Amino acid sequence: MSEPAVVLAPWIAAQRTSLLAQRGHAWLLQGPSGLGQYALGMELVRAWLCDVPTERGACGQCGSCHAIDVRTHADLCVLMPEVQMMALGWPLSEKAQADIDDKKRKPSREIRVEAMRDAVEFSQRTSARGKGKAVLVYPAEQMNHITANALLKTLEEPPGDVRFVLASEAAHQLLPTIRSRCLGHSMVWPAEEQMLQWLQGQGIAADAALAFLRAAGGRPDDALALARSGRSPQAWSALPQAVAKGDVTALGDWSPAQVIDALQKLCHDLLAASVGGAPRYFAPADLPKALPSLGALTRWSRALAKAARTADHPFNAGLMLEALVAQARNTLHSKH
């Protein structure tokens, strides 16, 4: 069964209206993950290509809007890592899909230069529907230098009827020359009450919405993803005590990347508490009463950062999980 549709957040709608009132052939939407860069980017391209747009965006009813909904719009080029393209239902090129189907390679986790070259060629073609063309790049920081340089000249001298939106969760990683050729927009971080109302509007109970929003560090899109992942707020609250006991089953169905992310959040909160700060991801009552030493937490933080760089490597996931939990348990009981 498919997931229920996500109602557009009011803060995304407000930003859409503001950006559509401004001119520019290329936007860079920037900010931390979970603030809706992809949603806002899609709202912009939908409005640019809509047959009967208004100041509040696309009509949602015309042939152009329908073509975007079914991922077949001839004048829209979406550039993402292949793993995200597939997760969000965007079709890959015939060659890329054939290579993956034939097991010649795995789906890419970065934006491939071949896809960027196709996008550059797309931008030079005549608009099929006569409303111009749009290119959406997300997350833009997943372009390597070769891919970014392939885009650069088109950004410098864009064909007359093409517009770009680059959405990024780490804009500092982009080439300065890419950033300088775009109009920048920093994503709005909405008020907690507004985020909680929106999450409840997606069918999430009030107490669960608060717990998931805390677990996501106050980022609404990430909170919604957590809520729909099948995890419970109670399991998240119990995580610090579970890993302190070395209980691997508390993380049994998580991927290594998800486990590392959760442990990094726990390490962050313990570091904050050890210097008198407030935790961000867990409630204070969830954390161990006896805090590890600052030195032990610092070493753990570095080890987790190192592990994050190889989280997608095809190690034995079960053994990796056991090692991560053992490391967490040792740290939580360390006094040195």
N, C-alpha and C positions, 0 to 999 in steps of 0.2 A: 504494500500500500504506500502511495506517495505521501510525502510530508505535506501538511497544510500550507497554503500559501501564506507568505509573510506580508502583513499589511505595512505599507510604506510608513516609516517613522516620521512624525511631524517635523523633526529637526532636519531630516533629509529633504522633505518637501520644501521647507523654508529656504534651504541652501540652493536647491534647484531653481527656485523662482529668482533668487538673487543673482545667480550666475547666468541665467538665461537673459537677464536684462543687460548684460555686459557683452561687449564685442571681444573677439579674439579667436584665432584659429587653433590654438593649442592651450589646454588647461592642464595643470599639474595639481591633482588633489592629494594632499599630504597630511599625515597624522599617524598616530599609533594604530595598530590593528584593532578591529572590532568597532570602528566608528562609522562604517558604512561607505567606504570609498567605492567599492564595486557598485553598490546600489545607486549612489549618486552619479557615478560615471554612466551607468545604464540609463538613468533618467535624462541625462544630457543628450546622449546619442538618440534616444527615442524621440525627444523633442526636436532635435535638429532634422531628423528624417521624416517626421510625421507629416501627413498630407494636410492636416488642419490643426496645427499647433496653437496653443494659447500661451499667455504669459505664465501660466501655471504648469506648462509642460505639454506632453503628448496627449492626444485625445483618447487613446486606448482602444479605439474602435475601427480605425481605417485599415486599409490594406497593408500599409507600412508597419503599423503597430502589430498587426497579426503576424506579419512575416518575421518580426523580431521575436515575438512570443514563441514561434515554432522553429526559431534558429535557422531561417532560410533567407534572410534579407540580402539582396544582391549588392547593396550599397553600404553594408556594415562589415568591417573586418575586426574580429576580436583576437587579440594576441595575449595568450596566457601560457604558462607551462602546461604541457599536455595532460598532466595528472589533474589539473584544475579544469581544463577544458572538458575533460571526460566527466568529472564530478558535477559540473554545472550544465551538462547537456549540450555543449557546443561541439559541432562536428570538426574532426581533424581533416587535413588535406588527404586526398586519396592515397598518396604515397606514404604519408606518415601512418595512416590507419593500416595500410597493407603491411608495412614493416613491423608494426606492433602485433597484428594478427598472426603474422608468420613467425613470430618470436625472434625476429632478427635483432630487436632491441626492446628495452622497457620504455614506457612513457617517460618523457623528459620532465625533470623537475625545474627546469629553467626555460626561458623563452628561446627557442632555437633560432639560429641565424637564418636558416632556410625559411622559416615562417616569416621572419622580418623581411626578407627579400621578396617574398610573395606579397606582403603588405605594401611594400614600396611600389611594386608593379601594379597592385590594386589601386593605389592612390593616383596613379597616372592615367587610369582608364576613365572613360566617360561615364557619368552617373546613369544607372539603368532606369531609375524612376524619376529623374529630373529634379530631385531635391538635394543634390550634393551627396557626398560620401562622408563616412565617419570611421575612425580607427580608435578602438579602445584597447589600451595596454594595461594589464593588471596581473599581478603586482609588478609595477614597472622596475622595481629593483632586481627582479629576476632576469633582466637583460644583462648578459656579460658585455665586456667592452666591445667585442666585435659586433654583437647584435646592436648595441647602442649606437655605434658609429654608423651602422647601416641605416639607422633611422635619422641620424643627425642632419644629413644634407636635405632630406625631405622636409624636416622641421624648419630648416633655414630658408628653403625656397619651395614652399608647399604649392602644389597645383591649386588652381583657383577655387575649386569647389569641395576641397576635402578639409575636414576638421579633426583634430586629435584630442583625446582625453587620456592622460596618463594618470593612473591611480596608484599611489604608493603608500606602503606602511613603513618605509625606511628611506625617505627621499634623500637623506645624506649620502646614501650609497650610489646615487645616480651621478653620472658625469656632470661636472659643473656646466659644460656646454649644453647638455640636455636641459638642465634646470633653467638656464638663462634664456632659452628660447620658448619657454612656456609662461603663461600667466599662472602665478601660484595661488592656491587656495588652501588654507589650513582648516581641516575638518573641525566642526563644532563639537565640543564635548558637552552633551546635554546635562541638565540638572537631574539628580538622582530620582526625584519624584516623577519627573517626566518619563525617565527610562523605565521605572517600575510600572507605571500606568501602561506603557506600550507593551511590556512583557506580559502583563496580565491580560492585555487585549489579544495576545497570541495564545491564550488558554492556559497560562502558567499561574498556579496559585500564588497568592501574595507572599507567603513565607518562603516558598521555593524561589520566587523571583528575586527576593532579597538575597538569599543564599547564593544563587547562581551569579548574581551581579557581583557579589563580593568575590566569589571564586574566579571571576573573569577580570578582576581588577577594575571594576566599574566601566567595562566596555560592553555596550548593549548587544552588539551582534555576536560577540563571543559568548555572552551569557545565554543568548537564545540557542546557540549551537550546543552549549553544554546541556541546556534543558532538554533538547531534543536528541541527545546522545544516549538516552536510556539510563544515565546515572542519577542517583538520588542525592538530594542535599545532605541527607544523613550520612551517606557514605563519604562525602567530601569532608564533613565535619569530623568524622571518625578517623580520617587518614593519618593525622600526626601520631595519634596513639597506636594505630595499627602498625605503622612502619617502625615505631619505637620498640615494638615487640618482635619485629622481624617478620610480620605477617605478610607473606607474598600474595596470599589470596585476595587481599584488599585491592590489589592492582592487577588481578589475574587476566582480565580481558582487555587491558590497555596496551597500545603499541609502545615500543621503547620511547618514541618521541613524546608521546603523551605522558608517560611515566616521568621522563626527565623534566618536562614542563611543570608537572605537579610538584616534583621534589624541589625544583628551583623556586617555586612560589613558597613552599614551606621554608626553605633556607632563607629566602628574603625576609619572611616574617620573623623568623628567629633572630636574624641579624638585627632587624629593626628593634625587636623587643630587648635584645642584649644591650643596646645603647639608649634605652628609654623611649624608643619610638613606638608608634601604634602599628599593629599588623594591618596588612592590606587585603590579603586573600583569605584569611581564616579569622574566625571570631577569637578574641583573646582567650576565652575559656577552652577552645579547642587545642591550644598549644600546651606542651609539657610545662609543668610548673617549675621543674629544675632545668634551667637553660644550659646548653653546652657552652664551652668556652668560646670566646671570640676567635681565637686562633683555629679551633677545630671547625667552626662554621666557615671561616674564610677558606680553609683548605678544601672543604666540601664544595663550596661555591665554585672554586676553580676546577675541581674534578668534574662537576656537573656541566660546566661550560665546555670542557674538553669532550665529554661524552656526547653532548648535543651535536657536535660537529660530525659524529659518525653514527648518529641515531638511525639513519636510513640504510646503513651498511647491512648486508645480509648475514649478520651474526645469528647465532642461535638465540632467538628472542627470549626463551625461557631462562637460559643461563644468564643472559644479560639482565633480565628482570631480577633474578636472585642476587646477582652481584650489586645492583643498584640499591636494593632493599637492605642488603647486609651493610653496605657502605653507609646508608642512612641510619640504620640502627646503631652502628658503631659511633657515628658522629653524635647522635642524640644522647648517648651514654658517656661521651668523652668529657673529661674535666681538664684536659690540657690543650 
